[in-house]
Amino acid sequence: MAQNPQVGIPMSETSTNGLPGKKQMKASTVSFHNIWYRVKTKSGFIGCRKTVEKDILRDIKLLDILAARKDPHGLSGDVLINGAPQPANFKCISGYVVQDDVVMGTLTVRENFQFSAALRLPRTVREQEKKDRINQILKELGLTKVADSKVGTQFIRGISGGERKRTNIGMELITDPSILFLDEPTTGLDASTANAVLLLLKRMARQGKTIIFSIHQPRYSIFRLFDKLTLLAAGRMLYHGPAQNAMEFFKSSGYECEPYNNPADFFLDVINGDSTAVASNKIGEIEIDNIDEHISCDKTLAEKLAEKYSSSTFYQETKAELERLSSGSQRETSFREITYSTPFFHQLKWVSKRTFKNLLGNPQASIAQVFVTVFLASVVGAIFFGVTNDTTGLQNRIGAMFFMTTNQCFSSISAIELFVVEKKIFIHEYISGYYRISAYFFSKLMADLIPMRTLPSIIFTSVVYFMLGLKPTAEAFFIMMFTLMMVSYTATSMALAIATGQGVVAVANLLMTITFVFMIIFSGLLVNLTSIQPWLAWIQYFSIPRYGMTALQVNELTGLNFCNISMNENWSNSNCTDLSKLQMCTGEQYLKSQGIEPTAWGLWQNHVALVCMTITFLTISYMKLRFMKKFS
């Protein structure tokens, strides 16, 4: 905003709003008074960096400010709705269409609308009324023909760009807001599609809604649809008033647009100081650089135009209208309150339903994971096939257990995308009052842990256990399956704790990989944990693979005798009496040599540790999600 001016356009007229059963309504008036917005930034080199405050908006009356979606810290001024203080939950009752798509691509247009209606409309609204409203919006937006088509993802062919934008708009129209904000509604659209979207917004304005949006360099066919125009540059307001009078203002400032030139392009050229369409740079007989004697020579053109506007009749008319609207109003504005139309379990049901639909609608990842699991399990089973009760069999058992726990850890890295990929969708829906953070968090856990972590553990155990010929008891089989599940759950929870709040998947991936590498070193295979120096030994207690390996070893090795089969031609006896030649004759002896207690508690204490780690990591993930920056 500091370099490129933005245009904010409220388009409003009075008529019916187009939805069934609604009476004629009058458009709402949004007014903003003396808005200042400061942010803290760091400057300087590492070691001598200092924090300074920077003015983003200076004494102006943006889009995020008006929609109550900007961090209130550093913000001052007043936003009034029809002359009254802006409601504390204004962000939940107004409509806000963000620049990026925030609809689920694996769902159809109708399913996305149903999700919005189910969570944003009170439960007192009957299902038939919700269906009627959805059908009416589909008709109004021209989406009836693609209502049951998937929006589309990078893997699924979906609807066109213009239809996607209209779908985003429709998600906000579900609540029938009187005020609709749009951030760059033409971004990514071709000229024809952008024009169609703006014609739709113009029609909505004529139906009684106040439409406010920001846009860069609109074509003339779009510009001529504007009712009112606001120009911003360098944090200052350069013009606000009727869009068709902007040319007159710039002409009075010494800048005249050439015939056939697009006014919007002309305004940007002038403000950026690279205009070739300037017919004159004088105000009467006075140079633009000498508008006021007190203006310093180092002021930018944008600042000079802002001061020119502050002395214009357009500003005086706007100021008088603002004073009329604000007279007698109490200046109380809150940006933090979020209200919900539905209870927790209703939100949990619908978010979980959408998450499972998304999983089924995008099966590539889940199906690939199942095939990879079967393949790896088969490879492990083939390599360590039919383990024997001798030193070779002991080594093969330990190697297979190490691979299984390590595989469970690294396969959980895919969980880092759980809260990263949908970050923009989550932030938008949470601020708009779709659901509570807890409902979103638990629904995502159920959708990921149950199908994506439990099923692979079951498959892996079922394939490997019998190919290896491990201890032939049901108890040992299910303990191994439970252990692998717990390792997967804990590693997934750690992945969520690291990745939540991250904006880039690659960064979270790198952090996860480094963490697992250190954990594997202290898993108990690569180094004997009893031999580690005391000042490093504490790291083993944070190793997820160590707990998994220990539990699997206690489960499998306890009760086994590795002397029943002759180990080589020199050791032909099988009574295991010559311990000088055979150091580990039983599984218990091997476990003790590794510092592992071969008892029931020696087994289950590892599961207790994994449960505690899982709860800790999930708590960290939830808290990061809760306190994540949710303002633009």
C-alpha positions in Angstrom: 0.0 0.0 0.0 2.9 2.3 0.5 4.0 2.2 -3.1 0.9 1.2 -5.2 -2.3 3.1 -4.7 -5.4 1.1 -4.0 -9.0 1.8 -4.9 -11.9 1.2 -2.5 -15.3 1.4 -4.0 -18.6 1.2 -2.1 -21.5 0.7 -4.5 -24.9 1.0 -2.9 -28.4 1.7 -4.0 -31.8 0.8 -2.5 -34.0 -2.1 -3.7 -34.8 -5.6 -2.7 -32.0 -8.0 -1.8 -33.0 -10.8 -4.1 -33.5 -13.5 -1.5 -36.9 -15.2 -0.9 -39.1 -13.7 1.7 -37.1 -10.6 2.3 -38.5 -7.1 2.5 -37.0 -4.0 0.8 -33.9 -2.9 2.6 -31.8 0.2 2.7 -28.0 -0.1 2.1 -25.8 0.4 5.2 -23.4 3.3 5.5 -19.9 2.6 6.6 -18.0 5.6 7.8 -14.4 5.8 9.1 -12.9 8.6 11.1 -9.2 9.6 11.8 -7.8 6.1 11.2 -4.2 5.6 12.1 -2.5 2.3 11.9 1.1 1.7 13.2 3.1 -1.5 13.2 6.4 -2.3 14.8 9.2 -3.3 12.4 12.8 -4.3 12.9 15.7 -2.6 11.1 19.5 -2.8 11.1 21.9 -5.8 11.1 21.9 -8.8 13.2 23.2 -7.9 16.7 22.3 -4.3 16.4 18.7 -4.5 15.2 16.2 -2.0 16.7 12.4 -1.9 16.7 10.8 1.1 15.1 7.2 2.1 14.6 6.0 2.7 11.0 2.8 4.4 10.0 0.8 2.2 7.5 -2.3 4.4 7.5 -2.1 8.1 8.5 -5.2 9.9 9.6 -7.5 8.4 7.0 -10.8 7.0 7.1 -8.3 0.0 4.8 -10.4 -2.7 3.7 -9.2 -5.0 6.6 -9.6 -2.0 9.0 -13.2 -1.5 7.9 -14.0 -5.2 8.1 -12.5 -5.5 11.6 -9.9 -8.0 10.4 -6.8 -6.1 11.2 -4.8 -6.6 14.4 -6.2 -3.9 16.7 -2.8 -3.3 18.3 -1.5 0.0 16.9 -4.9 0.9 15.5 -6.7 4.1 16.4 -9.8 5.8 15.1 -13.5 4.9 14.7 -15.5 2.8 12.3 -19.3 3.5 12.4 -22.1 1.6 10.8 -25.1 3.9 10.0 -23.6 6.4 12.5 -23.5 3.8 15.3 -20.4 2.1 16.8 -19.3 -0.9 14.8 -20.6 -4.1 16.6 -18.0 -6.1 18.4 -18.8 -9.2 16.3 -18.9 -7.2 13.0 -16.5 -9.6 11.4 -19.0 -12.4 11.9 -22.1 -10.6 10.6 -20.6 -8.9 7.6 -19.3 -10.6 4.4 -15.7 -10.7 3.5 -14.3 -12.3 0.3 -10.6 -12.7 0.5 -8.2 -12.5 -2.4 -7.3 -16.2 -2.4 -9.8 -19.0 -2.8 -11.0 -20.2 0.6 -13.4 -23.0 -0.6 -12.7 -26.7 -0.4 -11.8 -27.8 -3.9 -12.7 -31.4 -3.4 -16.3 -30.5 -2.6 -19.0 -29.3 -5.0 -20.2 -25.8 -5.1 -23.5 -26.8 -3.4 -21.6 -28.7 -0.7 -19.5 -25.7 0.1 -22.6 -23.6 0.4 -24.3 -26.2 2.6 -21.2 -26.1 4.9 -21.5 -22.3 5.2 -25.2 -22.5 5.8 -25.0 -25.2 8.4 -22.4 -23.3 10.5 -23.3 -19.7 10.0 -27.1 -19.8 10.1 -28.8 -20.3 13.5 -30.2 -23.8 14.1 -33.6 -22.2 14.3 -33.5 -21.8 10.5 -35.2 -24.8 9.1 -33.4 -27.1 6.6 -35.9 -26.3 3.9 -35.2 -22.6 4.3 -31.4 -23.2 4.1 -31.9 -25.2 0.9 -34.1 -22.4 -0.6 -31.5 -19.8 0.2 -28.7 -21.9 -1.3 -30.8 -22.5 -4.5 -31.6 -18.7 -4.7 -27.9 -17.8 -4.3 -26.9 -20.3 -7.0 -29.4 -18.7 -9.3 -28.4 -15.2 -8.5 -24.7 -16.0 -9.1 -25.3 -18.0 -12.2 -23.9 -21.2 -10.7 -26.9 -23.4 -11.1 -25.4 -25.4 -14.0 -22.2 -26.1 -12.0 -23.9 -26.5 -8.6 -23.0 -30.2 -8.4 -19.5 -29.9 -9.9 -16.4 -30.0 -7.8 -14.7 -26.7 -7.3 -11.4 -28.3 -8.3 -7.8 -28.8 -7.0 -4.4 -29.3 -8.5 -5.3 -32.9 -9.0 -9.0 -32.5 -9.8 -10.4 -30.6 -12.8 -13.0 -28.2 -11.6 -15.0 -25.1 -12.4 -13.6 -22.0 -14.2 -11.9 -19.1 -12.4 -14.9 -16.8 -12.6 -17.1 -19.5 -11.2 -14.6 -20.1 -8.4 -14.7 -16.4 -7.5 -18.5 -16.4 -7.6 -18.5 -19.4 -5.3 -16.3 -17.5 -2.8 -18.8 -14.6 -3.0 -21.7 -17.1 -2.5 -20.1 -18.5 0.7 -20.4 -15.0 2.2 -23.9 -14.3 0.9 -25.3 -17.2 2.9 -25.9 -15.0 5.9 -27.4 -12.3 3.7 -25.0 -9.5 5.0 -25.9 -5.9 4.4 -22.2 -5.1 3.9 -19.9 -7.1 1.6 -16.1 -6.6 1.5 -14.0 -8.0 -1.3 -10.2 -8.0 -1.4 -8.9 -7.8 -5.0 -12.0 -9.6 -6.6 -10.5 -9.6 -10.1 -7.1 -11.1 -9.2 -6.3 -14.0 -11.5 -9.2 -13.4 -13.8 -9.1 -12.6 -17.5 -10.7 -9.3 -18.6 -14.0 -10.8 -19.6 -14.5 -12.8 -16.4 -13.4 -9.8 -14.3 -16.0 -7.6 -16.0 -18.7 -10.3 -15.4 -17.8 -10.4 -11.6 -18.0 -6.6 -11.3 -21.3 -6.5 -13.1 -22.6 -9.1 -10.6 -21.4 -6.8 -7.7 -23.0 -3.8 -9.4 -26.3 -5.7 -9.6 -26.0 -6.7 -5.9 -25.4 -3.0 -5.0 -28.6 -2.1 -6.8 -30.4 -4.7 -4.7 -29.6 -2.9 -1.5 -26.1 -4.2 -0.4 -23.2 -2.0 0.4 -20.2 -3.3 -1.6 -16.7 -2.2 -0.7 -13.6 -3.6 -2.3 -10.0 -2.9 -3.1 -8.6 -3.2 -6.7 -5.5 -2.4 -8.7 -5.6 -0.9 -12.2 -9.1 -1.8 -13.2 -10.0 -1.6 -17.0 -12.3 1.2 -18.0 -15.4 -1.0 -18.4 -14.9 -1.8 -14.7 -14.0 1.7 -13.6 -17.2 3.2 -15.0 -19.2 0.9 -12.7 -17.8 2.5 -9.5 -20.1 4.8 -7.5 -17.5 6.1 -5.1 -13.8 6.1 -5.3 -11.1 6.1 -2.6 -7.4 6.5 -3.7 -4.7 5.6 -1.2 -0.9 5.9 -1.5 2.0 6.0 1.0 -0.6 5.5 3.8 -2.5 8.7 2.9 -5.8 9.4 1.3 -5.4 11.2 -2.0 -9.1 11.3 -3.0 -12.5 10.2 -1.8 -15.7 11.0 -3.5 -17.8 10.3 -6.5 -15.8 8.2 -9.0 -16.8 10.3 -12.0 -15.5 13.5 -10.3 -12.0 12.2 -9.7 -10.9 13.4 -13.1 -12.0 16.9 -12.2 -10.0 16.8 -9.0 -6.8 15.7 -10.7 -7.4 18.3 -13.4 -7.7 21.0 -10.7 -4.4 19.7 -9.3 -2.7 20.2 -12.7 -3.1 16.8 -14.2 -5.4 16.1 -17.1 -6.0 12.7 -18.6 -5.5 12.3 -22.3 -8.5 11.3 -24.4 -9.1 7.5 -24.6 -6.8 6.8 -21.7 -8.1 4.6 -18.8 -8.7 6.9 -15.8 -7.6 4.3 -13.4 -4.2 3.9 -15.2 -3.9 7.7 -15.4 -4.4 8.0 -11.6 -1.7 5.4 -10.9 0.7 7.0 -13.3 0.4 10.4 -11.8 0.8 9.2 -8.2 3.8 7.1 -9.1 5.4 10.1 -10.9 5.9 8.3 -14.3 2.9 9.7 -16.2 3.1 10.3 -19.9 -0.5 11.5 -20.0 0.0 14.7 -18.1 -1.2 17.7 -20.1 -0.3 20.2 -17.4 1.5 20.2 -14.1 0.4 23.6 -12.9 -2.4 24.7 -10.7 -3.4 27.9 -12.4 -0.1 29.8 -12.4 1.4 28.0 -9.5 3.7 25.1 -9.8 2.6 21.9 -8.0 5.8 21.9 -5.9 4.7 25.3 -4.4 1.1 24.5 -3.4 1.9 25.7 0.1 5.0 27.6 1.2 5.3 25.5 4.4 5.5 22.2 2.4 9.0 20.9 2.5 10.8 20.1 -0.7 11.4 16.5 0.2 7.8 15.6 0.3 6.6 13.0 -2.2 4.1 13.7 -4.8 1.6 11.4 -3.0 1.9 13.5 0.2 1.5 16.7 -1.8 -1.7 15.4 -3.5 -3.0 14.3 -0.1 -2.6 17.9 1.2 -4.2 19.2 -1.9 -7.2 16.9 -1.3 -7.5 18.0 2.3 -8.1 21.5 1.1 -10.6 20.5 -1.6 -14.4 20.8 -1.7 -14.6 17.0 -1.9 -12.9 16.7 1.4 -15.1 19.3 3.0 -18.2 17.6 1.8 -16.9 14.2 3.1 -16.0 15.8 6.4 -19.4 17.3 6.8 -21.1 14.0 6.1 -18.8 12.2 8.6 -19.6 14.8 11.3 -23.3 14.3 10.7 -22.9 10.5 11.0 -20.7 10.6 14.1 -22.6 13.2 16.1 -23.8 11.8 19.3 -22.3 8.3 18.8 -20.3 6.6 21.5 -16.8 5.7 20.4 -16.6 2.1 21.4 -15.1 -0.4 19.0 -14.0 -3.9 19.6 -12.3 -6.1 17.0 -11.8 -9.3 19.0 -15.2 -10.8 19.8 -16.3 -13.7 17.7 -19.7 -15.2 18.0 -21.1 -18.5 16.9 -24.5 -19.4 15.5 -24.2 -23.2 16.4 -23.0 -25.2 19.4 -19.7 -27.1 19.7 -20.9 -30.6 18.7 -22.8 -29.3 15.7 -19.6 -27.6 14.5 -17.6 -30.8 15.3 -20.0 -32.8 13.2 -19.9 -30.6 10.1 -16.2 -29.9 10.1 -15.5 -33.7 10.6 -18.0 -34.4 7.8 -16.3 -32.0 5.4 -12.8 -33.3 6.4 -13.8 -36.9 5.6 -15.4 -35.8 2.3 -12.2 -34.1 1.5 -10.2 -37.2 2.3 -12.5 -39.3 0.1 -12.6 -36.7 -2.6 -8.8 -36.6 -2.8 -7.9 -40.3 -2.4 -4.5 -40.1 -4.0 -2.6 -39.5 -0.8 -4.5 -42.1 1.3 -4.4 -44.8 -1.4 -0.7 -44.2 -2.0 0.0 -44.5 1.7 -1.8 -47.8 1.9 0.2 -49.2 -1.1 3.5 -47.9 0.3 2.7 -49.5 3.6 1.9 -52.9 2.0 5.1 -52.7 -0.1 7.4 -51.8 2.8 5.9 -54.4 5.0 6.4 -57.0 2.3 10.0 -55.9 1.8 10.7 -56.1 5.5 9.0 -59.5 5.7 11.0 -60.8 2.8 14.4 -59.5 4.2 13.9 -60.8 7.7 11.7 -63.8 6.7 11.5 -66.7 9.3 13.7 -65.4 12.1 15.4 -68.2 14.1 16.2 -68.6 17.8 19.9 -67.9 17.5 22.2 -64.9 17.5 21.3 -64.3 13.8 17.6 -64.4 14.7 18.2 -62.0 17.5 20.0 -59.6 15.3 17.3 -59.8 12.6 14.5 -59.2 15.2 16.2 -56.1 16.5 16.8 -54.9 12.9 13.2 -55.4 11.9 12.0 -53.6 15.1 14.3 -50.7 14.3 13.0 -50.4 10.8 9.3 -50.6 11.9 9.6 -47.9 14.5 11.7 -45.7 12.2 9.2 -46.1 9.4 6.3 -45.2 11.7 8.1 -42.0 12.6 9.0 -40.8 9.1 5.6 -41.8 7.6 4.1 -39.3 10.1 5.8 -36.4 8.4 2.8 -36.2 6.0 0.8 -34.8 9.0 2.7 -31.5 8.8 0.3 -30.5 6.0 -2.8 -31.0 8.2 -2.8 -27.4 9.5 -0.4 -25.8 7.0 -2.2 -26.4 3.7 -5.6 -25.2 5.0 -4.1 -22.3 7.0 -5.8 -19.6 5.0 -9.1 -21.4 4.9 -9.0 -21.9 8.7 -8.1 -18.3 9.5 -10.9 -17.0 7.3 -13.5 -19.4 8.6 -12.6 -18.9 12.2 -12.7 -15.1 12.0 -16.0 -15.3 10.2 -17.5 -17.3 13.0 -17.9 -20.7 11.3 -16.5 -22.7 14.2 -14.5 -22.8 17.4 -10.8 -23.6 17.3 -11.5 -26.7 19.4 -14.1 -28.0 17.0 -11.7 -27.6 14.1 -8.8 -29.1 16.0 -10.5 -32.3 17.2 -12.2 -32.9 13.8 -8.9 -32.7 12.0 -7.4 -35.1 14.6 -10.2 -37.6 14.1 -9.9 -37.4 10.3 -6.1 -37.9 10.3 -5.3 -40.2 13.3 -8.0 -42.7 12.7 -7.7 -43.4 8.9 -4.2 -42.2 8.1 -2.3 -43.5 11.2 -4.3 -46.4 12.6 -5.0 -48.3 9.4 -1.3 -48.4 8.2 -0.2 -49.7 11.6 -2.7 -52.5 11.4 -1.7 -53.4 7.8 2.0 -53.3 8.6 1.7 -55.5 11.7 -0.5 -58.0 9.9 1.9 -58.5 7.1 5.2 -58.4 8.9 4.3 -60.4 12.0 3.5 -63.6 10.3 6.2 -63.4 7.6 8.9 -62.9 10.3 7.4 -65.7 12.4 7.5 -63.7 15.7 6.1 -65.0 19.0 3.0 -67.0 18.1 0.6 -65.6 20.7 -2.4 -63.3 20.2 -1.3 -61.1 23.1 2.1 -60.4 21.6 0.6 -59.7 18.2 -1.8 -57.1 19.5 0.8 -55.5 21.8 3.0 -55.0 18.8 0.2 -53.5 16.8 -0.7 -51.2 19.7 3.0 -50.2 20.1 3.3 -49.2 16.4 0.0 -47.2 16.6 1.3 -45.3 19.7 4.6 -44.6 17.9 2.7 -43.3 14.9 0.3 -41.2 17.1 3.2 -39.6 19.1 5.3 -38.9 16.0 2.2 -37.4 14.3 1.5 -35.2 17.3 5.1 -34.0 17.3 4.7 -33.2 13.6 1.6 -31.1 14.4 3.3 -29.3 17.2 6.2 -28.3 15.0 4.2 -27.5 11.9 1.2 -25.7 13.4 1.5 -22.0 12.6 4.2 -22.5 10.0 3.4 -20.9 6.6 5.8 -23.1 4.5 5.6 -26.9 4.4 9.3 -27.2 3.5 10.4 -25.5 6.7 8.3 -27.8 8.9 9.6 -30.8 6.9 13.2 -29.8 7.5 12.6 -29.4 11.3 10.9 -32.7 11.5 13.6 -34.6 9.6 16.4 -33.1 11.8 14.4 -34.0 15.0 13.9 -37.6 13.9 17.5 -38.0 13.0 18.6 -37.2 16.6 15.8 -39.4 18.0 17.0 -42.3 15.9 20.5 -42.0 17.2 19.2 -42.5 20.7 16.7 -45.3 19.8 18.9 -48.0 21.3 20.3 -49.7 18.1 23.0 -47.5 16.8 24.5 -47.0 20.3 24.2 -48.8 23.6 22.3 -46.4 25.7 24.1 -47.5 28.9 27.4 -46.4 27.5 26.4 -42.8 26.7 28.0 -40.0 28.8 25.7 -38.7 31.5 25.6 -35.2 30.2 24.1 -36.6 26.9 22.1 -39.5 28.3 19.0 -37.4 29.1 18.3 -37.0 25.3 17.2 -40.6 25.2 14.1 -39.8 27.2 12.8 -37.5 24.3 13.3 -40.2 21.7 10.1 -41.6 20.3 11.8 -44.5 18.5 13.5 -45.5 21.7 10.2 -46.1 23.5 8.8 -48.0 20.6 11.9 -50.1 20.2 12.0 -50.9 23.9 8.4 -52.0 24.0 8.7 -54.2 21.0 11.9 -55.8 22.3 10.3 -56.6 25.7 7.2 -57.9 24.0 9.1 -60.2 21.6 12.3 -61.3 23.4 10.9 -62.0 26.9 10.7 -65.8 27.3 12.8 -66.6 24.2 15.8 -68.9 24.4 18.5 -68.4 21.8 20.5 -71.5 22.7 18.1 -74.2 21.5 19.7 -74.2 18.1 23.5 -74.6 17.6 25.0 -71.3 16.8 28.1 -72.5 14.9 30.2 -75.6 14.5 32.2 -74.9 17.7 29.0 -74.4 19.8 27.1 -77.6 19.3 25.7 -77.9 22.8 22.3 -76.6 23.5 22.3 -76.4 27.3 23.7 -72.9 27.4 26.0 -73.6 30.3 29.2 -72.1 28.7 28.4 -68.4 29.2 32.0 -67.4 28.5 31.4 -68.3 24.9 27.7 -67.3 24.8 27.1 -64.0 26.5 23.3 -63.7 25.8 21.5 -67.0 26.0 18.0 -65.7 26.7 16.0 -62.7 25.7 16.0 -61.4 29.3 19.8 -61.4 29.4 20.0 -59.4 26.2 17.4 -56.9 27.5 19.3 -56.4 30.7 22.5 -55.8 28.7 20.7 -52.9 27.0 19.5 -51.5 30.3 15.9 -52.6 29.7 13.8 -54.1 32.4 12.2 -57.4 31.2 9.0 -57.1 33.2 5.4 -56.1 32.5 6.2 -52.6 33.8 9.3 -52.5 31.6 6.8 -53.0 28.7 4.0 -50.7 29.6 6.0 -47.8 31.0 7.0 -47.1 27.3 3.4 -46.8 26.3 2.7 -44.5 29.3 5.6 -42.3 28.1 4.3 -42.3 24.5 0.8 -41.3 25.8 2.3 -38.5 27.9 4.3 -37.2 24.9 1.3 -37.4 22.6 -0.8 -35.3 25.0 2.0 -32.8 25.5 2.6 -32.4 21.7 -1.2 -32.1 21.0 -1.5 -29.5 23.7 1.4 -27.5 22.2 -0.3 -27.8 18.7 -3.6 -26.6 20.0 -2.1 -23.7 21.9 -0.2 -22.6 18.8 -3.4 -22.9 16.8 -5.2 -20.8 19.3 -2.7 -18.1 19.6 -1.7 -18.1 15.9 -1.9 -14.7 14.3 -5.3 -14.6 12.7 -5.3 -11.1 11.4 -4.0 -10.0 8.0 
